[in-house]
C-alpha cells in the first residue's frame, strides 16, 4: 500500500525503513527479498522508499511483501558510483529518506543494498553516533571451523586509536549477542602475534583497557590472522584498513579453493567419478559457505540500526540482511552498547582529556 499521510504522527514506528532502489538488482531483488522476510518475520512493518510506480508494480507481483510494506515516494536514488559528499546533497533520495525515518523515530532501522560510502556518510550526519561512541564501525559475520565470527572494523575507519578499538570490542560483543545468540562472546584483538609484547602501542593500550574492564572475563587477548577462520574467538577487533584487507583476502582464498576443486574434478574420468562420490558433502559445504547466508554488514555505534546488503546479492541474500536488522532491533542492540560504554567511561584512560590520543582518519569505502 502507499502512504496517505505526509508526516509522522507519533504512531508505532515501522520496524524497518528499506531503500527500495539500492543495489544492482533494484526493486525486483529488494521486494523479492522482503517477500522471503515476510515469512520469517510475521508482523513486521516495512516503510519501503523509492520510485512509487516501480515499487507498486513490483509489489503487485509479490503479495507477501505487499502485505507488510507501505510505499513512500522518493524523488531520486543514489547511484553506486556517487561520491559520499555528493550523496549528502541529495535530500530526496530513497537512501536519505530511509535515514531520515530512523532519525525522526519513524522506523527502528534501515536496510539498503546501495552505495556503501554514501550510506556511512548519511548515517553519520543524519542518524549520528551513540553517546560515548567516537566513531561507527562496519561489522559482519564470517564462517569459521567452530561456527561464525563477528569481525570489525571492515573499512569504515582506516586509522584507529586505542579508544576506537575498545569501542569496537564493546560493539562487536553486543553484535555477537544479538545476531549469533551468544551469552558471553569471547573477544580477540587482531595482531601480528599472540604474545602480550607484540603490536604497536595502541594495540597494547587497548588490550590493557579491556583486561581492566567489565569485559575482562571475555577478553581472550591478541589473535593472529589464522585465528579468524579457526574460530579462536567469537569477535575479532581491528582497524578498518587491516580488517578490509583480511576480509578481501579471505574471500579471494575461498574463490580460489572452489576454482581449484572444479579443475581437479574435471581433470579426468577417475576424478569425475570421485566427484560423484563426494558431491553430497561438497553441496553441504557450498551451503555452509554460501555468501548469501552472511550478507548484511552493519554500521554499529549509531543511533539506530543500519544494515548494508551487498549490492550484487539476490533475493535470498537481501532477506538475510533483513534478518540481521530484525535480530538487532528485537534484541535492543543499541541499548547494550550504551550500557557497556557507560561502564568503560569510568576508566580514566577512556575519559576525554586524560590520555592524549593520536589523530585518526575516517575512510569511506
N, C-alpha and C positions, 0 to 999 in steps of 0.2 A: 504494500500500500504506500501511498505518498502522504506527505505531511499536509495537514490542513491549517496548521498554525505556523507562524514565522519566528517564534521565540520560545525560550524555555520557561515554563510556567511554574517550575518547582515540583513537578510530578516526579515519581520514582524514576531514577536515571536509567538510561539504556545500559545494558551490560557492556556492550562494545560499540564503538564507532569504527566503521570499516571504510577504508579508502577503496571505492569500487573501481577506480581507474588505474591502479598501480600494477606493475609487473608486465611481463612480455605478453601474457595471455589476456590482460584486460578484464572486463566484466564477466566474460564467459567462465574463466577459471575461478575468479573470486566468488561468483554466485554458485557455481557448481560445488565449490569447497564449502560454502555456507549451507548448502543442502545436506552435505555429509555431516557437518557440525550440528545441524538441527536434530538429527537422530541421536547424536551423542550427548547433547545438552538441551534437553527439553525445557521449555520455559524461558530460554534465552531471548532477549530483546536486542535487536541489532539496528543501529542507525547506519544505513548504507548510503554513502555520499558519492555523487558523481553526476555524469550526464543522465538526466532524468529519463529521456526517451530510451537510451540504450539499456539502462538498468531495468526499466519497467518491462521492456521487451524480453530481456534475458530472464527476469524473474518469472515471466509467464510460462517459460519452459521448465522451470524448477519450482513447483508448487511448495515443496518443503521449505525452501529458502524464503519464498514469498510470505509464508506464514509467520516468519519471525522477523522480517525486515520492514522497516519504514524508510522510504527513499527521501533523501534531501538533495535538491539540485545543487550543483556546483558549476561555476562558470568556466572553469578550466582544469587542467591536470598538469602535474609536474612531470616533465619528461625525464627519462633515465639519465640523460647526459646534461641536465641543467645544473649549473653551479649552485651550491648552497646559498650564496649571497643573493643570487637572482631569485631563488625559490622563496626567500624571506619576503620579497617584494610582491609576490603574487598572493593577494589576500583572499581571492575567491577560488583557490584550487581545492580539489577534493581532499588532499592531504592536509592543507591548512585548516579547513573547516572541521575535519576529524579531530585535529589537535585542539581547536577552539572548543569543541564539545566537551572534551575532558577537562580543559582548564576552567570551564564555566560550570563544572559539576553535572553536566547533562549526560555524560557517559563515564564509565569507570575505567575504560581502557581503549586503546587504539590498535588496530591491526592494518598493516599496509605492506604490499609487495613492491612498493615504489623505490625511488632513489634513496639510498642509504644516507648519503651525506646530507641531503635535504631533510630527511627525517630527523637526524640528530640535531641539525641546526634549528629546525622548527620546534622540536621538543624542548630544547634548552631555552629558547626565547619565549615560547607560548606556555608550555606546561611548567617549566622551571624545575630546579632541583629541590630535593627534600631538605629541610633544615638540618644543618650539620654535615651535609654531603658537599664536598668541594667540586666534584665532577661526576657526571654519569659515566657508566661503562657499558660496553657491549658484552653480553654473556650468552652462551649457547651450550647445548648438550652434545656430547660425542660418545660413541661406543668405546668400551674397554673390555678387557678379558674378564672383569668381575661384574660388569653391568654398565652403568652410564656415569659420566663425569661432567661436572659443570666447569667451564673454563671462562675466565675473564681477566683482563680486557682483551677483546679481539680486534681492536683497531680504532676505537674512539679517542684514545689518548696515547700518542706516540711516546711521550716522555712523562714519567711519573715520579713523585717523591714518596717518602715512607708513609705519609698520611694517606695519600691516594691508595697505596697498596693495602693498607689496613682497612680502609673503607670498602675496597673491592672484596676483601675477605668477608667482611660483615654482610655485604650484599649477596655474595656468592653462597654463603651459608643459608641465608633466608631463601634464596632461589632454590637450592637443593631441597630444602624442607618443603617448599610449596609445590614444586614440579616433580621431584623424584620421590617425595613422601618419606624422606629420611628423618628420623627424630633428632639425630645428633651427627650431622655430616662432618667428616674429617677434612681438614684444610691443609694444603701444601703451598709453599712459595716456590715458584719455578726458579731454579738457579743452575749454575754450571757445575755444581757438586752438592752432595748432601751434608757435607761437614759444616759445622757452625762458622768456621773461619772463611768459608768460600763466599764469593759475591762481593758486590760493592757496598758502600756504607748505607745506602737507602734500604737495601735488602736486609742487612743485618739489623738496622734500626727497626724496620717493620716487624721482623721476627721477634725482637725483644718486646715490642709493644704487645704483640699477640700472646706471647708467653705470660705476660702480666695482666691479661685482660680476662673478661668473662668467657672468652673462647679458648682459654688456655688448655682445657682438657681435650678440645677437638683439634688443636693445632699440632700437626704432625711434624712440622719443621720444613726444611728445604727438600725439594724433589727435583729430579732431572728429567730431561726430555722423554726418556723411555718409560718413566713412571706414569706419564699421561695415559698411554694405551694399556699399561699394566694394571691400571686401576688402584694404584697405591693409595690415593686419597680420593674423596668424593668431590672435592673442589680444588682446582688449580688456579692460582693467582699469579698474574704477571702484568707487565705493561703492555700497551696496545701494539707496539712495534713487534715485540717478541711473540706475543700471542697470535697476531695475524700471520706471521711467518710460520709458526708452528702449525696453525690450522691449515694453511695452504699446502705446507709440506706433507701433512698427513693425508689431505685429500688427494694430492698427486701420487703419493705412495700407494694408496688404495686403488686408484685407477690403473696404475702400472701393474699391480698384482693381478687384477682381473684381466688385463690385456695379455699378460704372460700366461695365465691359466688358459685363456682361449687359444693362444698359439700352441701350447703344449697339447691340448686335447684335439687339435686339428692336424697334428704332425704325422699321423699315420693310422693304419687300421687298428692296431692294438690300443693306441691312445684313445681312439673314438669309442672302442669297446669299453675301455676303462671309464670313460666319461659316463656311459650309460649306467655303470655300476654305482658311481659316486654322485650322480645327478641329484637324487633327493637331498643329500647332505649339502651340496652346493646351493640348491634352491633355498634351503633353510638359512644358509649363511648370507645369501643375497638379501633375503627378507630382513635378517637381523641388521645388516649394514645399509639397508635402503636409506638414502639421504632424506627421503620424504618423512621418515619417522622422526628425524632430528631437525626438521625445518621449524624455524621460529627463533631467531636471535632476539634478545631482549635488551633494551636500553634501561639498565637498572639505576636507581638513585634519583628518579624523577617523581614529581607529584601526581603520578598516575601510571598506569600500566601501558607500556609502549612496546609492541612486538613487531619485528621486521621479518616478513616472509621473504624467502629467496624469490627474486624476480622471475626466474625461469621455471618455477615449480608448476606442478599440475594441481588438479582439484584436491587430490588426497593430501598433497603436501601443504596446500593452503589450509585445509582442515586441521592439520597438525599444528600449524601456527595458531589457529583459533583455540585449539586445545590448551596450548601453553598459556595464552592470555586468560582463558577461563580458570585454569588452575591458580594463576596468580591473583586473580580477582577473588575467587572463592576462599583462598587461604589467607587473605588480608596481608599480602606480601609486604606492602609498604609500611604497615604498622609494625611488623617485625624489625624492619630496618631502623625505624625511628627509635624503638626501644633499645636496640643494641648500640646505636650511635650515641645515644644519650649516656649510656654506661661508659663508653670509651672516652667521652669528653671529660670524665673525672680524672683521667690520666694527664699529668702535666704536659707530657710530650705532645699530646693531641690538642692542647688548647692554643689558640692563636696568640702569637707573640712570645710564647715561652721558648719555643725551639725554632730557630731560623731554618726556613725550608728553601730548597733550591727551586728556581722557577721551572715550571713545566709547560709544555706546549701542547695544546689540544689539536688533534688532527681529525679530519673527516675523510673517510674512505668510501 
